[in-house]
Amino acid sequence: MKTADVDVLIVGAWPTGLTRLATVGRGFRPLRNSLLKLLACVPAFRRELAWGLSGLVYR
């Protein structure tokens, strides 16, 4: 599998993963929020998230 193929698979999983992440139960919200706060410090994560949400990866 090429790197581009892997990128497409990861980007294709974004909508499902983000929906699942956004709708976690009340008990998991503090953990989710802490995890996202930690990941927000990682530039590569922020860049990939921005590209995935913008839809520019499909151009």
Contacts in CASP RR format, 6 or more apart in sequence:
PFRMAT RR
TARGET T0000
AUTHOR 0000-0000-0000
METHOD contacts of the structure
MODEL  1
MKTADVDVLIVGAWPTGLTRLATVGRGFRPLRNSLLKLLACVPAFRRELA
WGLSGLVYR
7 57 0 8 1.000
10 48 0 8 1.000
11 51 0 8 1.000
11 52 0 8 1.000
11 57 0 8 1.000
11 58 0 8 1.000
14 52 0 8 1.000
14 53 0 8 1.000
18 53 0 8 1.000
21 32 0 8 1.000
24 32 0 8 1.000
39 45 0 8 1.000
39 46 0 8 1.000
40 46 0 8 1.000
51 57 0 8 1.000
END
